[in-house]
Structures are given as C-alpha cells and as structure tokens.
Amino acid sequence: MKGMLLARLARVSQEVAATSARSRKTALLAELFREAEASDVPVVIPYLAGRLPQGRIGVGWKVLGRRVEPAPGPTLTVREVDARLTRLAAVSGPGSQTERTRLVAELMGAATEDEQRFLLGLLTGEVRQGALDAVAVEGLARATGADPADVRRAVMLAGSLQAVAEALLAGGPEALGRFRLTVGRPVLPMLAHSASSVAEAVGKLGSCAVEEKLDGIRVQVHRDGTDVRLYTRTLDDITDRLPEVTAAALELPGERFVLDGEVISFGPDGRPRSFQETAGRVGSRTDIAAASRAVPVSPVFFDALLVDGRDLLDLPLAERHAELARLVPEPMRVRRTLMTEEDDVKTAEDFLAGTLARGHEGVVVKGLDAAYSAGRRGASWLKVKPVHTLDLVVLAAEWGHGRRTGKLSNLHLGARAADGSFTMLGKTFKGMTDAMLTWQTGHLTGLAVAEHPWGVTVRPELVVEIAYDGLQRSTRYPAGVTLRFARVVRYREDKRPEDADTVETLLAAHPQVAP
C-alpha cells in the first residue's frame, strides 16, 4: 500500500503543535499537502486534527498500556494505519478484547517509537491542534495555488474539508467550482464564540438580535418537494429517527429550502427535558415509534440558508430572518428580541433572565448585518450562558502525549460522597497552560500512591476548580452522572479536600439530570 508515511505525518504534527505562529503552521501544512496524494487526504486531515475517521474504536488503557517493542525504521503508511484501525473498530463479540489486544500489538510493533507516541495520542484523544482545520485551509490554498477564500467557501458548502482537499489535490483550483449550496447536501453550521456577559456581547455587536440558546441537538432541515432530509451538526443523516420533524417540515408552505435550528424535547409541564433525554431520543435507532411517543421532539428554527431555491448565505441576518419568518410560523421559531445601539442593555439582560427561567441554557447574540459563516465560529455570533464551577479533588492523572509527553495531563475528578470518600465524576485535560502542566506533574507525582502504564493514582488531597457546562447521565461513573465540557480553571491550594463540593450538592443543582 503506497502513500504518505505515518512517520512524516507524525513529525509534522509534532512540529505544528510545537509552534504558536500561524504562518509557520501554514507553511508546514502546505509542504505536507504538496507531498500528499489525493487518496491520502481522507486520513491525513483528521489525523492532524486528532480525530479518527472511525470514531471510537473501543480501545482503552488496558490495551494501550502494554509495552510493545518499536520497529527499527518507518514503514507504515497513513492508509495502511487507517485500514488496520478500521479492522480494529469492527471487532466485536466473544473474544473481542483478546483480538483488539492482538491487533493493537501488531500495529504498535510495526511503528517506530515516534510513531507509537503519535498513535497513542491519537487513540486516547490527546492529539489536539487548536483551530487546525482553519490553518489546513490556508495550507491547502498555498500548496495548490488556490484563493484561500474560495477554499473556505468550498469547505463550507461541501461540509467536508477532506472532500475539498481531495478534489483540490486531484484537480487543482478549478475543482472548487463544483461545490455549491445544494438541497440534500448539508453544510457545516455556523458556530458562536463566547462572551462573558450580555452587556459585552451587545457592546461588541451594536444592532443585534438576542435569541434563546436551546440545549437541544443542532439540526439542518433540507426539503425538496416531498423529500425531507435531516442532518446533525456533524452532518450525520438522522432523517429516519425523527419522523415528527419530517412531518413538521412538510407542513411548511415552501417547496425547496434549507433551515437551521435545534430539535428539543419538552416535558408535560412545557419545560425542556434534559439534554441527555433529547440526545438519547435523537440517537435512538430502534422502535422509533415508541421512542417518539415517549420523548417527542420539536424543531425550533433560527436561520434560513436557502428558500425557494435561492441561496441566502451571503445575505445579512436581518434579511435571512425575514425569509425564515415568511416560511416558518412563530411557534416553530426561536424566541428573540431586537436591540439597537440606543437601547438599554437591561432589555437584553431581562431577556436572558427570562430564558433561564424557562429552563434554557442562555442566549446567542447575533449581529443583524452578518452573513452566514458556515463551518466557522463567526465573530458576529456570541453565546452567553452561566458558567458552573465546582471545587473537586484530583483522584488520578494520565500521562500526556504529543507536546504533553512526560507530563501528567488528563485528570480524574472526584466530589465528596456522603461517607467521606470521593466519587469520580469524569476526566478533563482541557484548560491547562504549559506552566500548569509542569506544576501539576511535579505535585501529583509527589502524591502518587500507585503507578500504572497510563499514569498515577494519587492521594485525594489536591483541590482543583473546574468549570463545566452541565451534567449528563452516565453509567460509567458511580454517581450516575458526569460533567459536560469540564475544563480546569485553577488549583485551589487554599482549600482542603473536605472543602470540596459534594455529590449531593451537585445533583441538587441539576435536578432534571439527577438519576
């Protein structure tokens, strides 16, 4: 199997991680893309960003922690590794753990020491390259002589950086013309940056719309006559799972449109169910009729990308929303209030308070003159939501990979239980500076009570302040819940373990999620 060597990709990944200069990252990626074959791209790009095309493959530290003698020289290609991981992901049934162990050992035995480190980081999710996709677009443009703006738009319309990269490397800049907004082909959704307050967001944007931020599942609805397709934020087709959303789309007067919104489930009291209930319903693939009766979902739309065959992406939000309002009745549109630069910000703050009181997670403040920047975190969309924090105790830590090699990185987090012990709520390696990684490695090594191939178990003495977006139910952890989007804020050396938050307090703060 020919193609790019994994060693070349691993070296570039390490070099990209080691530099903060965007220009240097772009140059490194441009050089890599010049060397790549078009058929390498579907693997090269996700690997650079720390993603596996196969998604989760069911391999944990019990398998990965076993030492395998590295190969003396590089022979693995990226496509060969991808094929091996595809076989690994397909393993199931009796004896699957033994077979996974064998396949991992074979893969690691064919990899050099540097390649082993890269593969471990990839398989454990610790290869992280911030905003890598955006830099990859610039690298692709430089490597092929294309206009970066044209590449960005093609990625937006294709919904896939890999597809655009493959076309570019195979056909040159002229290939970009084939990517257009098409009903039935989803585009990457526009995303929002964060703001610390409504006042900050309104102050930055001036005339704007303040919209409810629903804690549902992002959905893109495509209709062409009687054919309706539904896509998630990650562009998965979920049409067959949500017949009530398809029915709602068919009731709208338009014949050909693309709408952006959320699906959310409301309880009998009219308040939103927990995110996990909605997510569980959207993820359910069996007995759809029963799932629909138990947890019905409703679409709530906030943007129109195409109406009556007309591409609206480059229009300002005010015009896109006018098209949305013409097509979608008010009960199916997200609540919003409009703000001008002369309006008192208290209007927006009151709207946020009302949104939270209705059980939603916050607001998104949107500039009225902004186009739809699909696939990007546009500066004209700013989300504002309360940040939850907890003081938790570190129970263990895992060794990092890539630029974190040699540092204790992924923290196991625990809250106090009723009997005085600590109950694990989840893990995080997010929010850590280089200085913090160095400090915690030294400190946690000193607290270690057991060493493992994957890291250390420590005495539960170090308190860390954790920010998180909410809770979700989980059978993996003893309290039945885990933290959503946990990240480190700071260490609290001024606090003792007995000052940490309790499981009881946490569950009381999130009664809709409590098991």
TIBADO-78297 format. One record per residue (C-alpha): residue number from 1; residue in one letter; chain; x, y, z. Coordinates in steps of 0.5 Angstrom, whole numbers. Example, Ala and Ser with C-alpha at 12.3 -4.5 7.8 and 13.67 -1.06 7.14 Angstrom:
BEGIN
[atom 1,a,A,[25,-9,16]]
[atom 2,s,A,[27,-2,14]]
END
This chain:
BEGIN
[atom 1,m,A,[0,0,0]]
[atom 2,k,A,[3,6,-2]]
[atom 3,g,A,[2,14,0]]
[atom 4,m,A,[5,18,5]]
[atom 5,l,A,[9,15,11]]
[atom 6,l,A,[6,16,18]]
[atom 7,a,A,[13,18,21]]
[atom 8,r,A,[12,24,16]]
[atom 9,l,A,[5,26,19]]
[atom 10,a,A,[7,25,26]]
[atom 11,r,A,[13,29,25]]
[atom 12,v,A,[9,35,22]]
[atom 13,s,A,[4,34,28]]
[atom 14,q,A,[9,35,33]]
[atom 15,e,A,[12,41,29]]
[atom 16,v,A,[5,44,29]]
[atom 17,a,A,[4,43,36]]
[atom 18,a,A,[11,46,38]]
[atom 19,t,A,[10,53,35]]
[atom 20,s,A,[5,58,36]]
[atom 21,a,A,[6,62,30]]
[atom 22,r,A,[0,61,25]]
[atom 23,s,A,[5,63,19]]
[atom 24,r,A,[9,57,21]]
[atom 25,k,A,[4,52,22]]
[atom 26,t,A,[1,54,15]]
[atom 27,a,A,[8,53,12]]
[atom 28,l,A,[9,46,15]]
[atom 29,l,A,[2,44,13]]
[atom 30,a,A,[3,47,6]]
[atom 31,e,A,[9,43,5]]
[atom 32,l,A,[6,37,7]]
[atom 33,f,A,[0,37,3]]
[atom 34,r,A,[5,38,-3]]
[atom 35,e,A,[8,31,-2]]
[atom 36,a,A,[1,28,0]]
[atom 37,e,A,[-3,24,-5]]
[atom 38,a,A,[-10,26,-6]]
[atom 39,s,A,[-12,19,-3]]
[atom 40,d,A,[-8,20,3]]
[atom 41,v,A,[-12,26,5]]
[atom 42,p,A,[-18,23,8]]
[atom 43,v,A,[-14,20,13]]
[atom 44,v,A,[-8,26,14]]
[atom 45,i,A,[-13,31,15]]
[atom 46,p,A,[-17,28,21]]
[atom 47,y,A,[-10,25,24]]
[atom 48,l,A,[-7,32,24]]
[atom 49,a,A,[-13,35,28]]
[atom 50,g,A,[-13,29,33]]
[atom 51,r,A,[-19,25,30]]
[atom 52,l,A,[-20,18,28]]
[atom 53,p,A,[-24,17,22]]
[atom 54,q,A,[-27,11,25]]
[atom 55,g,A,[-29,15,31]]
[atom 56,r,A,[-29,11,38]]
[atom 57,i,A,[-26,4,37]]
[atom 58,g,A,[-26,1,44]]
[atom 59,v,A,[-19,1,46]]
[atom 60,g,A,[-17,4,53]]
[atom 61,w,A,[-11,4,57]]
[atom 62,k,A,[-12,-3,59]]
[atom 63,v,A,[-10,-5,52]]
[atom 64,l,A,[-6,1,50]]
[atom 65,g,A,[-1,1,56]]
[atom 66,r,A,[2,-5,54]]
[atom 67,r,A,[9,-4,52]]
[atom 68,v,A,[11,-6,45]]
[atom 69,e,A,[18,-6,42]]
[atom 70,p,A,[18,-1,37]]
[atom 71,a,A,[20,-2,30]]
[atom 72,p,A,[27,0,28]]
[atom 73,g,A,[25,4,22]]
[atom 74,p,A,[19,7,19]]
[atom 75,t,A,[15,3,14]]
[atom 76,l,A,[8,5,16]]
[atom 77,t,A,[3,9,11]]
[atom 78,v,A,[-2,13,14]]
[atom 79,r,A,[-7,9,9]]
[atom 80,e,A,[-4,2,12]]
[atom 81,v,A,[-6,5,19]]
[atom 82,d,A,[-13,7,17]]
[atom 83,a,A,[-14,0,14]]
[atom 84,r,A,[-11,-3,21]]
[atom 85,l,A,[-16,2,25]]
[atom 86,t,A,[-22,0,21]]
[atom 87,r,A,[-21,-7,22]]
[atom 88,l,A,[-20,-6,30]]
[atom 89,a,A,[-26,-2,30]]
[atom 90,a,A,[-30,-8,27]]
[atom 91,v,A,[-28,-12,33]]
[atom 92,s,A,[-34,-15,37]]
[atom 93,g,A,[-37,-21,40]]
[atom 94,p,A,[-34,-26,45]]
[atom 95,g,A,[-26,-26,45]]
[atom 96,s,A,[-26,-18,42]]
[atom 97,q,A,[-22,-16,48]]
[atom 98,t,A,[-16,-21,46]]
[atom 99,e,A,[-17,-19,39]]
[atom 100,r,A,[-16,-12,40]]
[atom 101,t,A,[-10,-13,44]]
[atom 102,r,A,[-7,-17,39]]
[atom 103,l,A,[-9,-12,33]]
[atom 104,v,A,[-6,-6,37]]
[atom 105,a,A,[0,-10,39]]
[atom 106,e,A,[1,-12,31]]
[atom 107,l,A,[0,-4,30]]
[atom 108,m,A,[5,-2,35]]
[atom 109,g,A,[10,-7,33]]
[atom 110,a,A,[10,-4,26]]
[atom 111,a,A,[11,3,29]]
[atom 112,t,A,[17,7,31]]
[atom 113,e,A,[18,10,38]]
[atom 114,d,A,[16,17,35]]
[atom 115,e,A,[10,13,31]]
[atom 116,q,A,[8,10,37]]
[atom 117,r,A,[8,16,41]]
[atom 118,f,A,[3,19,36]]
[atom 119,l,A,[-1,13,35]]
[atom 120,l,A,[-2,13,43]]
[atom 121,g,A,[-4,21,43]]
[atom 122,l,A,[-9,19,37]]
[atom 123,l,A,[-12,13,40]]
[atom 124,t,A,[-13,17,47]]
[atom 125,g,A,[-16,23,44]]
[atom 126,e,A,[-10,28,47]]
[atom 127,v,A,[-7,30,40]]
[atom 128,r,A,[-10,37,40]]
[atom 129,q,A,[-8,42,35]]
[atom 130,g,A,[-12,48,36]]
[atom 131,a,A,[-16,51,30]]
[atom 132,l,A,[-12,46,26]]
[atom 133,d,A,[-18,46,20]]
[atom 134,a,A,[-17,53,19]]
[atom 135,v,A,[-10,53,18]]
[atom 136,a,A,[-11,47,14]]
[atom 137,v,A,[-15,51,9]]
[atom 138,e,A,[-9,56,9]]
[atom 139,g,A,[-4,51,8]]
[atom 140,l,A,[-8,47,2]]
[atom 141,a,A,[-9,54,-1]]
[atom 142,r,A,[-2,55,-1]]
[atom 143,a,A,[0,48,-3]]
[atom 144,t,A,[-5,49,-10]]
[atom 145,g,A,[-5,56,-11]]
[atom 146,a,A,[-12,57,-10]]
[atom 147,d,A,[-15,63,-7]]
[atom 148,p,A,[-16,62,1]]
[atom 149,a,A,[-23,65,1]]
[atom 150,d,A,[-25,60,-5]]
[atom 151,v,A,[-22,54,-1]]
[atom 152,r,A,[-26,57,6]]
[atom 153,r,A,[-33,57,2]]
[atom 154,a,A,[-32,51,-2]]
[atom 155,v,A,[-31,47,5]]
[atom 156,m,A,[-37,51,8]]
[atom 157,l,A,[-41,48,2]]
[atom 158,a,A,[-38,41,2]]
[atom 159,g,A,[-39,40,9]]
[atom 160,s,A,[-32,37,9]]
[atom 161,l,A,[-25,39,9]]
[atom 162,q,A,[-23,33,7]]
[atom 163,a,A,[-27,33,1]]
[atom 164,v,A,[-25,39,-2]]
[atom 165,a,A,[-18,38,0]]
[atom 166,e,A,[-18,31,-4]]
[atom 167,a,A,[-21,35,-10]]
[atom 168,l,A,[-16,41,-10]]
[atom 169,l,A,[-10,36,-10]]
[atom 170,a,A,[-13,32,-15]]
[atom 171,g,A,[-16,37,-20]]
[atom 172,g,A,[-13,44,-18]]
[atom 173,p,A,[-17,50,-16]]
[atom 174,e,A,[-22,49,-22]]
[atom 175,a,A,[-24,44,-18]]
[atom 176,l,A,[-27,48,-13]]
[atom 177,g,A,[-33,51,-17]]
[atom 178,r,A,[-36,44,-16]]
[atom 179,f,A,[-38,46,-9]]
[atom 180,r,A,[-45,50,-9]]
[atom 181,l,A,[-50,50,-3]]
[atom 182,t,A,[-55,44,-5]]
[atom 183,v,A,[-61,42,-2]]
[atom 184,g,A,[-60,35,0]]
[atom 185,r,A,[-52,36,2]]
[atom 186,p,A,[-51,39,9]]
[atom 187,v,A,[-46,45,10]]
[atom 188,l,A,[-42,46,16]]
[atom 189,p,A,[-46,50,21]]
[atom 190,m,A,[-44,57,23]]
[atom 191,l,A,[-42,57,31]]
[atom 192,a,A,[-41,62,36]]
[atom 193,h,A,[-36,65,40]]
[atom 194,s,A,[-37,66,48]]
[atom 195,a,A,[-38,73,51]]
[atom 196,s,A,[-38,74,59]]
[atom 197,s,A,[-44,78,59]]
[atom 198,v,A,[-50,80,55]]
[atom 199,a,A,[-47,87,56]]
[atom 200,e,A,[-40,85,53]]
[atom 201,a,A,[-44,82,47]]
[atom 202,v,A,[-49,87,46]]
[atom 203,g,A,[-43,92,46]]
[atom 204,k,A,[-39,89,41]]
[atom 205,l,A,[-44,88,36]]
[atom 206,g,A,[-49,94,36]]
[atom 207,s,A,[-55,93,33]]
[atom 208,c,A,[-57,86,34]]
[atom 209,a,A,[-62,80,36]]
[atom 210,v,A,[-62,77,42]]
[atom 211,e,A,[-64,69,42]]
[atom 212,e,A,[-65,64,46]]
[atom 213,k,A,[-60,59,47]]
[atom 214,l,A,[-63,52,47]]
[atom 215,d,A,[-60,46,50]]
[atom 216,g,A,[-62,41,44]]
[atom 217,i,A,[-59,38,38]]
[atom 218,r,A,[-57,42,32]]
[atom 219,v,A,[-61,40,26]]
[atom 220,q,A,[-61,42,19]]
[atom 221,v,A,[-67,41,15]]
[atom 222,h,A,[-67,40,8]]
[atom 223,r,A,[-73,40,4]]
[atom 224,d,A,[-74,39,-4]]
[atom 225,g,A,[-82,38,-5]]
[atom 226,t,A,[-84,32,-1]]
[atom 227,d,A,[-77,29,0]]
[atom 228,v,A,[-74,32,7]]
[atom 229,r,A,[-67,30,10]]
[atom 230,l,A,[-65,32,17]]
[atom 231,y,A,[-57,33,19]]
[atom 232,t,A,[-54,34,25]]
[atom 233,r,A,[-48,39,27]]
[atom 234,t,A,[-43,33,25]]
[atom 235,l,A,[-47,32,18]]
[atom 236,d,A,[-50,26,20]]
[atom 237,d,A,[-57,24,17]]
[atom 238,i,A,[-62,23,22]]
[atom 239,t,A,[-68,23,18]]
[atom 240,d,A,[-71,16,20]]
[atom 241,r,A,[-70,18,27]]
[atom 242,l,A,[-74,24,27]]
[atom 243,p,A,[-81,23,24]]
[atom 244,e,A,[-84,28,27]]
[atom 245,v,A,[-79,33,25]]
[atom 246,t,A,[-80,31,18]]
[atom 247,a,A,[-88,32,19]]
[atom 248,a,A,[-87,39,21]]
[atom 249,a,A,[-82,41,15]]
[atom 250,l,A,[-87,38,10]]
[atom 251,e,A,[-93,43,13]]
[atom 252,l,A,[-89,49,12]]
[atom 253,p,A,[-91,53,5]]
[atom 254,g,A,[-84,52,2]]
[atom 255,e,A,[-82,47,-3]]
[atom 256,r,A,[-75,48,-3]]
[atom 257,f,A,[-71,50,3]]
[atom 258,v,A,[-65,49,8]]
[atom 259,l,A,[-67,51,15]]
[atom 260,d,A,[-62,52,21]]
[atom 261,g,A,[-65,50,28]]
[atom 262,e,A,[-65,46,34]]
[atom 263,v,A,[-69,40,36]]
[atom 264,i,A,[-71,40,43]]
[atom 265,s,A,[-76,35,48]]
[atom 266,f,A,[-81,39,52]]
[atom 267,g,A,[-84,35,58]]
[atom 268,p,A,[-91,35,60]]
[atom 269,d,A,[-90,42,64]]
[atom 270,g,A,[-88,45,58]]
[atom 271,r,A,[-80,46,60]]
[atom 272,p,A,[-75,43,57]]
[atom 273,r,A,[-72,36,58]]
[atom 274,s,A,[-65,35,60]]
[atom 275,f,A,[-60,35,54]]
[atom 276,q,A,[-59,28,55]]
[atom 277,e,A,[-66,26,54]]
[atom 278,t,A,[-66,30,48]]
[atom 279,a,A,[-60,27,46]]
[atom 280,g,A,[-62,20,47]]
[atom 281,r,A,[-68,20,43]]
[atom 282,v,A,[-64,23,37]]
[atom 283,g,A,[-59,18,38]]
[atom 284,s,A,[-64,12,38]]
[atom 285,r,A,[-65,8,32]]
[atom 286,t,A,[-69,2,35]]
[atom 287,d,A,[-77,2,35]]
[atom 288,i,A,[-77,10,33]]
[atom 289,a,A,[-85,10,34]]
[atom 290,a,A,[-84,8,41]]
[atom 291,a,A,[-79,13,42]]
[atom 292,s,A,[-83,18,39]]
[atom 293,r,A,[-89,17,44]]
[atom 294,a,A,[-84,17,50]]
[atom 295,v,A,[-80,23,48]]
[atom 296,p,A,[-83,27,43]]
[atom 297,v,A,[-78,33,40]]
[atom 298,s,A,[-80,39,36]]
[atom 299,p,A,[-76,43,31]]
[atom 300,v,A,[-74,50,33]]
[atom 301,f,A,[-71,54,27]]
[atom 302,f,A,[-67,61,28]]
[atom 303,d,A,[-64,61,21]]
[atom 304,a,A,[-65,60,13]]
[atom 305,l,A,[-60,58,9]]
[atom 306,l,A,[-64,57,2]]
[atom 307,v,A,[-71,59,1]]
[atom 308,d,A,[-75,57,-6]]
[atom 309,g,A,[-68,55,-9]]
[atom 310,r,A,[-65,62,-7]]
[atom 311,d,A,[-58,62,-4]]
[atom 312,l,A,[-58,66,3]]
[atom 313,l,A,[-52,65,6]]
[atom 314,d,A,[-49,72,4]]
[atom 315,l,A,[-55,76,6]]
[atom 316,p,A,[-55,80,13]]
[atom 317,l,A,[-58,76,18]]
[atom 318,a,A,[-64,81,18]]
[atom 319,e,A,[-66,79,11]]
[atom 320,r,A,[-65,72,12]]
[atom 321,h,A,[-69,72,19]]
[atom 322,a,A,[-75,76,14]]
[atom 323,e,A,[-75,70,10]]
[atom 324,l,A,[-75,65,16]]
[atom 325,a,A,[-81,69,19]]
[atom 326,r,A,[-84,68,12]]
[atom 327,l,A,[-84,61,12]]
[atom 328,v,A,[-84,59,19]]
[atom 329,p,A,[-90,60,24]]
[atom 330,e,A,[-88,64,30]]
[atom 331,p,A,[-88,58,35]]
[atom 332,m,A,[-83,54,31]]
[atom 333,r,A,[-78,60,31]]
[atom 334,v,A,[-73,61,37]]
[atom 335,r,A,[-75,67,41]]
[atom 336,r,A,[-71,73,40]]
[atom 337,t,A,[-71,81,42]]
[atom 338,l,A,[-68,86,38]]
[atom 339,m,A,[-63,91,40]]
[atom 340,t,A,[-61,98,37]]
[atom 341,e,A,[-55,101,40]]
[atom 342,e,A,[-59,106,43]]
[atom 343,d,A,[-63,101,47]]
[atom 344,d,A,[-62,100,55]]
[atom 345,v,A,[-58,93,55]]
[atom 346,k,A,[-62,92,61]]
[atom 347,t,A,[-67,89,56]]
[atom 348,a,A,[-62,84,54]]
[atom 349,e,A,[-61,82,61]]
[atom 350,d,A,[-68,81,62]]
[atom 351,f,A,[-69,77,56]]
[atom 352,l,A,[-63,73,59]]
[atom 353,a,A,[-66,72,66]]
[atom 354,g,A,[-73,70,62]]
[atom 355,t,A,[-69,65,58]]
[atom 356,l,A,[-66,62,64]]
[atom 357,a,A,[-73,62,68]]
[atom 358,r,A,[-76,58,62]]
[atom 359,g,A,[-70,53,63]]
[atom 360,h,A,[-66,54,57]]
[atom 361,e,A,[-58,55,58]]
[atom 362,g,A,[-57,62,56]]
[atom 363,v,A,[-57,67,49]]
[atom 364,v,A,[-54,68,43]]
[atom 365,v,A,[-53,75,41]]
[atom 366,k,A,[-52,76,33]]
[atom 367,g,A,[-50,82,29]]
[atom 368,l,A,[-56,84,24]]
[atom 369,d,A,[-52,85,19]]
[atom 370,a,A,[-47,79,19]]
[atom 371,a,A,[-47,74,13]]
[atom 372,y,A,[-48,66,15]]
[atom 373,s,A,[-41,64,16]]
[atom 374,a,A,[-42,56,15]]
[atom 375,g,A,[-37,52,19]]
[atom 376,r,A,[-33,58,23]]
[atom 377,r,A,[-34,61,29]]
[atom 378,g,A,[-36,68,27]]
[atom 379,a,A,[-35,74,31]]
[atom 380,s,A,[-42,76,30]]
[atom 381,w,A,[-45,71,34]]
[atom 382,l,A,[-43,71,41]]
[atom 383,k,A,[-46,66,46]]
[atom 384,v,A,[-48,68,53]]
[atom 385,k,A,[-49,63,59]]
[atom 386,p,A,[-48,62,66]]
[atom 387,v,A,[-41,58,68]]
[atom 388,h,A,[-42,53,73]]
[atom 389,t,A,[-36,52,77]]
[atom 390,l,A,[-34,46,82]]
[atom 391,d,A,[-28,45,87]]
[atom 392,l,A,[-26,38,86]]
[atom 393,v,A,[-21,33,88]]
[atom 394,v,A,[-16,30,84]]
[atom 395,l,A,[-16,22,84]]
[atom 396,a,A,[-11,20,79]]
[atom 397,a,A,[-8,23,73]]
[atom 398,e,A,[-6,20,66]]
[atom 399,w,A,[1,21,62]]
[atom 400,g,A,[0,26,56]]
[atom 401,h,A,[2,25,49]]
[atom 402,g,A,[5,29,43]]
[atom 403,r,A,[7,36,46]]
[atom 404,r,A,[5,34,53]]
[atom 405,t,A,[9,27,53]]
[atom 406,g,A,[12,27,60]]
[atom 407,k,A,[7,31,63]]
[atom 408,l,A,[1,29,67]]
[atom 409,s,A,[-5,31,64]]
[atom 410,n,A,[-12,28,64]]
[atom 411,l,A,[-14,29,71]]
[atom 412,h,A,[-19,24,74]]
[atom 413,l,A,[-24,29,78]]
[atom 414,g,A,[-28,27,85]]
[atom 415,a,A,[-33,30,89]]
[atom 416,r,A,[-34,28,96]]
[atom 417,a,A,[-39,23,98]]
[atom 418,a,A,[-44,22,104]]
[atom 419,d,A,[-39,17,107]]
[atom 420,g,A,[-33,22,106]]
[atom 421,s,A,[-30,18,101]]
[atom 422,f,A,[-29,21,94]]
[atom 423,t,A,[-34,19,88]]
[atom 424,m,A,[-31,20,81]]
[atom 425,l,A,[-35,25,76]]
[atom 426,g,A,[-31,25,70]]
[atom 427,k,A,[-24,27,67]]
[atom 428,t,A,[-21,33,63]]
[atom 429,f,A,[-15,35,60]]
[atom 430,k,A,[-17,42,58]]
[atom 431,g,A,[-16,49,60]]
[atom 432,m,A,[-9,47,62]]
[atom 433,t,A,[-3,52,61]]
[atom 434,d,A,[4,49,60]]
[atom 435,a,A,[6,52,67]]
[atom 436,m,A,[0,49,70]]
[atom 437,l,A,[2,42,67]]
[atom 438,t,A,[9,43,69]]
[atom 439,w,A,[7,45,76]]
[atom 440,q,A,[1,39,77]]
[atom 441,t,A,[6,34,74]]
[atom 442,g,A,[11,35,80]]
[atom 443,h,A,[6,36,85]]
[atom 444,l,A,[2,30,83]]
[atom 445,t,A,[8,25,83]]
[atom 446,g,A,[9,27,90]]
[atom 447,l,A,[2,25,92]]
[atom 448,a,A,[2,18,88]]
[atom 449,v,A,[0,12,91]]
[atom 450,a,A,[1,8,85]]
[atom 451,e,A,[4,8,79]]
[atom 452,h,A,[1,5,72]]
[atom 453,p,A,[3,5,65]]
[atom 454,w,A,[-3,10,64]]
[atom 455,g,A,[-1,15,70]]
[atom 456,v,A,[-1,15,77]]
[atom 457,t,A,[-7,14,83]]
[atom 458,v,A,[-6,20,88]]
[atom 459,r,A,[-8,21,95]]
[atom 460,p,A,[-14,25,94]]
[atom 461,e,A,[-11,32,97]]
[atom 462,l,A,[-11,37,91]]
[atom 463,v,A,[-17,41,90]]
[atom 464,v,A,[-18,44,83]]
[atom 465,e,A,[-23,49,81]]
[atom 466,i,A,[-27,46,75]]
[atom 467,a,A,[-32,50,70]]
[atom 468,y,A,[-37,46,67]]
[atom 469,d,A,[-43,47,62]]
[atom 470,g,A,[-48,42,66]]
[atom 471,l,A,[-49,35,67]]
[atom 472,q,A,[-51,29,64]]
[atom 473,r,A,[-53,22,66]]
[atom 474,s,A,[-47,16,65]]
[atom 475,t,A,[-47,9,67]]
[atom 476,r,A,[-39,10,67]]
[atom 477,y,A,[-39,13,74]]
[atom 478,p,A,[-41,11,81]]
[atom 479,a,A,[-46,18,82]]
[atom 480,g,A,[-49,16,75]]
[atom 481,v,A,[-47,23,72]]
[atom 482,t,A,[-41,26,69]]
[atom 483,l,A,[-39,33,68]]
[atom 484,r,A,[-40,36,61]]
[atom 485,f,A,[-35,40,58]]
[atom 486,a,A,[-30,40,64]]
[atom 487,r,A,[-24,45,64]]
[atom 488,v,A,[-19,47,69]]
[atom 489,v,A,[-20,54,72]]
[atom 490,r,A,[-14,54,77]]
[atom 491,y,A,[-12,50,83]]
[atom 492,r,A,[-14,52,90]]
[atom 493,e,A,[-8,50,95]]
[atom 494,d,A,[-12,54,100]]
[atom 495,k,A,[-17,49,100]]
[atom 496,r,A,[-17,42,104]]
[atom 497,p,A,[-20,36,101]]
[atom 498,e,A,[-26,37,106]]
[atom 499,d,A,[-28,43,103]]
[atom 500,a,A,[-29,40,96]]
[atom 501,d,A,[-36,40,93]]
[atom 502,t,A,[-41,34,95]]
[atom 503,v,A,[-44,30,90]]
[atom 504,e,A,[-51,31,94]]
[atom 505,t,A,[-50,39,92]]
[atom 506,l,A,[-48,38,85]]
[atom 507,l,A,[-54,33,84]]
[atom 508,a,A,[-59,39,88]]
[atom 509,a,A,[-56,44,83]]
[atom 510,h,A,[-58,40,77]]
[atom 511,p,A,[-65,36,79]]
[atom 512,q,A,[-67,35,72]]
[atom 513,v,A,[-61,31,71]]
[atom 514,a,A,[-60,27,77]]
[atom 515,p,A,[-61,20,77]]
END
